[in-house]
């Protein structure tokens, strides 16, 4: 039942995302956006839903996932994109609970986050040299805004602690403060998206939270 609710919630969010994307594309076509942005719905999505111009300081985060795990019955379960999305949703629930306490559940207060899912070699830019490689590994790149009452070190420690509690979480992780629009461009690169039918499929839409863009 929980899995059905999550899948159903994702479907609603995808439909809403695409509906808003069509509306934004139409609006951009009638306003003073560059021809490149107006002609490409994906560029419209990047310009709107991944806009961090109103954000404060934020971190770039790379999370790697286990490629398989053993069930309670001893059967090995191989990961695909669905448990990756579940894992990130659970992770953000843990982080938001730690950051905002009861206000997360009662009032929906949560961090702004932009996540994308990839499968492929975790590149040198994302991890330290001795951590690179692992060709074909599922991993998540995301941008997470720094809460006003946390410093970057505190947030990094919390991210590591929360990811360690996620069943599919792998120990290789990188958190860096001082991120900028260049990280967003890197996250949205075309490579390592071959597992998906289209660009929008790599976005973890059900966990994306950018309320200024949603307005």
Legacy VTK file of the C-alpha trace (Angstrom):
# vtk DataFile Version 3.0
C-alpha trace
ASCII
DATASET POLYDATA
POINTS 215 float
0.000 0.000 0.000
2.817 2.416 0.874
4.548 1.633 -2.422
1.291 2.268 -4.288
0.845 5.618 -2.547
4.397 6.675 -3.418
4.003 5.663 -7.063
0.635 7.404 -7.230
2.090 10.515 -5.587
4.922 10.505 -8.116
2.432 10.238 -11.006
0.476 13.221 -9.714
3.641 15.261 -9.268
4.913 14.344 -12.729
1.573 15.350 -14.272
1.578 18.624 -12.341
5.218 19.250 -13.282
4.519 18.705 -16.990
1.379 20.851 -16.871
3.282 23.723 -15.298
6.121 23.200 -17.753
3.735 23.613 -20.688
2.352 26.793 -19.116
5.819 28.201 -18.493
6.891 27.369 -22.049
3.887 29.267 -23.399
4.626 32.229 -21.145
8.268 32.312 -22.145
7.323 32.256 -25.811
5.379 35.490 -25.337
7.998 37.266 -23.218
11.587 38.352 -23.645
13.476 35.089 -23.180
16.290 34.042 -25.475
15.326 31.983 -28.558
17.311 29.035 -27.168
15.255 28.946 -23.989
11.926 29.621 -25.721
12.404 26.821 -28.242
13.376 24.088 -25.784
10.980 22.956 -22.997
13.892 21.351 -21.153
15.745 24.660 -21.061
12.514 26.206 -19.781
12.452 23.631 -16.975
16.083 24.341 -16.116
15.467 28.082 -16.113
12.405 27.832 -13.885
12.318 24.757 -11.649
16.085 24.706 -11.060
16.388 28.439 -10.468
18.466 29.100 -7.326
18.715 32.882 -7.720
16.547 33.426 -4.619
18.413 30.852 -2.511
20.854 31.547 0.231
24.060 29.527 0.506
23.681 25.918 -0.590
25.683 22.710 -0.700
26.346 20.331 -3.547
25.755 16.750 -2.473
26.533 13.415 -4.139
25.035 10.264 -2.650
25.891 6.771 -3.895
23.647 3.734 -3.518
24.241 0.052 -2.935
23.788 -1.920 -6.125
22.079 -4.823 -4.337
21.131 -5.877 -0.833
20.162 -9.111 0.841
16.558 -9.426 2.008
15.494 -10.947 5.322
14.873 -14.226 3.472
18.412 -14.271 2.066
17.442 -13.288 -1.479
19.625 -10.676 -3.183
17.633 -7.720 -4.517
19.125 -5.640 -7.313
18.449 -1.922 -7.255
16.723 0.064 -9.999
15.476 3.633 -10.210
12.374 3.126 -8.025
14.154 2.161 -4.771
16.675 4.938 -5.501
13.813 7.434 -5.425
12.356 5.835 -2.309
15.757 6.019 -0.627
16.141 9.723 -1.373
12.608 10.478 -0.174
13.330 8.684 3.106
16.666 10.483 3.408
15.077 13.917 2.992
12.393 13.025 5.543
15.171 12.219 8.019
17.074 15.430 7.225
13.995 17.648 7.458
13.010 16.042 10.755
16.482 16.735 12.163
16.517 20.321 10.891
12.947 21.410 11.667
11.683 18.905 14.213
7.889 18.728 14.611
7.429 21.673 12.204
8.296 19.339 9.326
5.390 16.965 10.003
2.910 19.502 11.348
3.496 22.435 9.017
5.394 20.963 6.058
8.492 23.051 6.740
11.415 21.623 4.764
14.674 22.446 3.041
14.787 23.500 -0.577
16.329 20.673 -2.596
16.924 19.897 -6.286
17.751 16.191 -6.915
18.621 14.208 -10.039
19.301 10.494 -10.425
22.041 8.971 -12.578
23.607 5.629 -13.342
27.232 5.526 -14.401
30.743 6.201 -13.226
30.847 8.655 -10.348
33.044 11.347 -11.857
36.108 12.999 -10.378
34.296 16.286 -9.922
31.760 14.617 -7.667
34.087 12.599 -5.439
37.644 12.665 -4.228
40.200 10.948 -6.523
40.482 7.823 -4.392
36.681 7.450 -4.344
36.069 7.618 -8.090
35.241 4.772 -10.432
32.466 2.251 -9.736
31.244 2.297 -13.311
27.517 1.681 -13.532
26.676 2.700 -9.958
23.404 4.472 -9.276
23.987 7.830 -7.586
22.153 11.037 -6.799
23.352 14.587 -7.294
21.456 17.300 -5.469
21.603 20.870 -4.267
20.425 21.481 -0.688
19.986 24.963 0.733
21.753 25.621 4.014
19.203 26.291 6.799
19.648 29.643 8.514
20.394 28.103 11.917
23.029 25.630 10.641
26.581 26.060 9.450
27.945 23.968 6.583
29.863 21.544 8.818
26.783 20.829 10.942
24.685 20.202 7.841
27.345 17.932 6.334
27.532 15.822 9.495
23.749 15.556 9.579
23.583 14.526 5.904
26.141 11.792 6.518
24.313 10.534 9.607
20.942 10.491 7.846
22.264 8.763 4.708
23.858 6.081 6.913
20.350 5.257 8.169
18.997 4.665 4.651
18.836 0.966 3.786
20.087 1.466 0.221
22.656 4.095 1.184
26.300 3.442 0.283
29.161 4.915 2.291
30.641 6.994 -0.543
29.246 10.484 -0.205
30.419 14.030 -0.794
29.046 17.275 0.645
30.562 20.642 -0.274
29.429 24.125 0.659
29.748 27.214 -1.517
27.934 25.694 -4.494
26.636 27.913 -7.291
24.790 27.757 -10.616
27.693 25.803 -12.087
26.715 22.841 -9.912
23.147 23.001 -11.236
24.496 22.902 -14.797
26.678 19.917 -13.869
23.726 18.078 -12.320
21.673 18.552 -15.475
24.350 17.365 -17.887
23.169 14.927 -20.567
25.685 12.168 -19.932
24.771 9.274 -17.622
21.058 9.789 -18.356
20.861 6.818 -20.758
18.853 4.727 -18.274
15.907 7.062 -18.752
13.485 7.529 -21.646
13.680 11.312 -21.428
15.450 14.075 -19.561
12.576 14.671 -17.127
12.761 11.036 -15.955
16.110 11.651 -14.265
14.648 14.370 -12.037
13.417 13.049 -8.676
10.293 15.147 -9.053
8.502 13.687 -6.040
11.267 15.021 -3.741
12.119 18.261 -5.574
11.248 21.267 -3.406
11.786 24.789 -4.680
8.757 26.806 -3.532
9.773 30.080 -5.188
9.848 28.281 -8.540
6.593 26.460 -7.734
4.750 29.715 -7.060
LINES 1 216
215 0 1 2 3 4 5 6 7 8 9 10 11 12 13 14 15 16 17 18 19 20 21 22 23 24 25 26 27 28 29 30 31 32 33 34 35 36 37 38 39 40 41 42 43 44 45 46 47 48 49 50 51 52 53 54 55 56 57 58 59 60 61 62 63 64 65 66 67 68 69 70 71 72 73 74 75 76 77 78 79 80 81 82 83 84 85 86 87 88 89 90 91 92 93 94 95 96 97 98 99 100 101 102 103 104 105 106 107 108 109 110 111 112 113 114 115 116 117 118 119 120 121 122 123 124 125 126 127 128 129 130 131 132 133 134 135 136 137 138 139 140 141 142 143 144 145 146 147 148 149 150 151 152 153 154 155 156 157 158 159 160 161 162 163 164 165 166 167 168 169 170 171 172 173 174 175 176 177 178 179 180 181 182 183 184 185 186 187 188 189 190 191 192 193 194 195 196 197 198 199 200 201 202 203 204 205 206 207 208 209 210 211 212 213 214
